[in-house]
Amino acid sequence: DVSSPKHGKVDPANMPHVGGNMWAGGTGGRDTAGLGGKGGPYRLDAGHRVYQVSQAEKDAVPEEVKRAAREMAEKAFKQRLKEIQMSEYDAATYERFSGAVRRQVQSLRIILDNLQ
């Protein structure tokens, strides 16, 4: 069961963590920032293979936990904008322009990776 969203502990060795309720950047777990889990406040990619929980499990997360996760994500987003000296307007403008070329940038990354 999910209880309350949190960032989670950072593994200094960056080992892959699957499932559970402890590690930031893990996959398929609950309550912590990571990928493929449920109830976490935001996505956090530590560069490991992603294990996905079912959509039914995600849908079963209580609304109060979802609300707390959204609030935590919004707070972290605003803090990050402050750290990089960017306003919410700047972020929205960046996202608008970035989104328009996202597919082309991804294609270029694939081409460059293959050339390397």
BELNOR-V815355 format. One record per backbone hydrogen bond with DSSP energy under -1.0 kcal/mol. CO is the residue of the C=O (numbers start at 1). NH is the residue of the N-H. If there is no record, write none. Layout:
co=CO nh=NH
co=CO nh=NH
This chain:
co=9 nh=24
co=11 nh=14
co=17 nh=27
co=20 nh=30
co=22 nh=9
co=23 nh=26
co=26 nh=35
co=27 nh=19
co=29 nh=38
co=31 nh=6
co=33 nh=25
co=35 nh=28
co=36 nh=53
co=38 nh=31
co=42 nh=34
co=54 nh=58
co=55 nh=59
co=56 nh=60
co=58 nh=61
co=62 nh=66
co=63 nh=67
co=64 nh=68
co=65 nh=69
co=66 nh=70
co=67 nh=71
co=68 nh=72
co=69 nh=73
co=70 nh=74
co=71 nh=75
co=72 nh=76
co=73 nh=77
co=74 nh=78
co=75 nh=79
co=76 nh=80
co=77 nh=81
co=78 nh=82
co=79 nh=83
co=80 nh=84
co=81 nh=86
co=82 nh=85
co=87 nh=91
co=88 nh=92
co=89 nh=93
co=90 nh=94
co=91 nh=95
co=92 nh=96
co=93 nh=97
co=94 nh=98
co=95 nh=99
co=96 nh=100
co=101 nh=105
co=102 nh=106
co=103 nh=107
co=104 nh=108
co=105 nh=109
co=106 nh=110
co=107 nh=111
co=108 nh=112
co=109 nh=113
co=110 nh=114
co=111 nh=115
co=112 nh=116
